[in-house]
Amino acid sequence: MDISLTEKDLADAPPTVRTWLVNSLFPEYTEAPEAPEAPEAPEEEKPAAKKPAAKRTKKEEPKSPAITSEDLVAKARAVVESAGNDALRGVLEDLGIERVSLCPEEKYADLLAAMSVHA
């Protein structure tokens, strides 16, 4: 199955969808969740009675992928090689970013997803 997305589709997508796209397209940037370490109980003490778990009222957002500015620069080079400078300028303009190296961290996933359309 082929899915085609335009830059506008990506720009209009909710943040969770953009995060899902980046995680799906670039799994190497996704951090594996770390298992919390269980505290060791002293042998003499008895474990406390379990309290009922509190209900979660808000769905937890998945962790954003660990994308670095170097990853963005490498992807930008790939876009320039495959689609040209105008394609990269258009992506940056659409996101309101002057240069790839000046992209704020909160827009890393958006920029990576938008550049992926062209590379």
C-alpha positions in Angstrom: 0.0 0.0 0.0 1.3 3.5 -0.9 0.3 6.6 1.0 1.0 10.0 -0.4 1.3 13.0 1.8 1.8 16.6 0.8 3.6 19.2 2.9 0.2 20.7 3.7 -1.1 17.3 4.9 1.9 17.1 7.3 1.5 20.7 8.4 -2.2 20.2 9.1 -1.8 16.9 11.0 -2.0 16.9 14.8 1.2 16.6 16.7 0.5 13.0 17.7 0.1 12.1 14.0 3.3 13.8 13.1 5.1 12.0 16.0 3.6 8.7 14.8 4.8 9.3 11.2 8.4 10.1 12.4 8.4 7.0 14.6 7.1 4.9 11.7 9.4 6.3 9.1 12.5 6.7 11.2 12.5 4.1 14.0 16.2 4.7 14.5 15.4 8.0 16.1 12.9 6.5 18.6 14.2 6.0 22.1 13.4 2.7 23.7 11.6 3.1 27.0 13.7 2.3 30.1 12.2 -0.1 32.7 12.1 1.5 36.1 14.2 -0.2 38.7 12.2 -1.8 41.5 13.4 -0.8 45.0 14.6 -3.7 47.1 12.6 -4.3 50.3 14.5 -5.2 53.5 14.0 -8.9 54.4 12.6 -8.1 57.9 9.8 -5.8 56.8 6.6 -7.0 55.3 5.4 -5.4 52.1 2.7 -2.8 52.6 -0.8 -3.5 51.4 -1.3 -2.4 47.8 -3.4 0.7 47.2 -5.8 0.7 44.4 -4.3 2.2 41.3 -5.4 5.7 40.4 -7.3 6.0 37.2 -5.5 7.8 34.4 -7.6 10.6 33.1 -5.3 11.7 30.4 -3.7 9.5 27.7 0.1 9.7 27.9 1.8 11.1 24.9 4.5 8.9 23.3 8.0 10.2 23.8 9.3 12.3 21.0 12.0 10.7 19.0 15.6 11.8 19.8 16.3 13.8 16.7 19.5 15.9 16.7 20.3 18.9 14.7 23.0 16.8 12.9 20.2 14.5 11.8 18.3 17.4 10.4 21.3 18.8 8.6 22.0 15.3 7.0 18.4 15.0 5.9 18.5 18.6 4.5 21.6 17.6 2.4 19.7 14.6 1.1 16.8 16.8 0.1 19.1 19.3 -1.7 20.7 16.4 -3.6 17.4 14.8 -4.6 15.0 17.7 -5.0 17.2 20.8 -5.1 17.6 24.0 -3.0 14.2 25.3 -3.8 12.5 22.3 -2.2 14.4 22.8 1.0 13.7 26.5 1.0 10.0 25.8 0.5 10.0 23.3 3.5 11.8 25.8 5.7 9.5 28.7 4.6 6.3 26.6 5.3 7.5 25.9 8.9 8.7 29.5 9.5 12.3 28.5 9.9 15.2 30.6 8.6 17.8 27.9 8.5 18.0 24.2 9.4 20.6 24.9 12.1 18.3 27.5 13.7 15.3 25.1 14.0 13.9 25.1 17.5 13.9 21.6 19.1 10.1 21.5 19.4 9.9 21.6 15.6 12.5 18.9 14.9 9.9 16.2 14.2 7.9 18.5 12.0 10.9 19.5 9.9 12.2 16.0 9.6 8.7 14.8 8.4 8.4 17.6 5.9 11.8 17.0 4.5 11.1 13.3 4.2 8.4 14.1 1.6 11.2 15.4 -0.7 14.1 13.1 0.0 
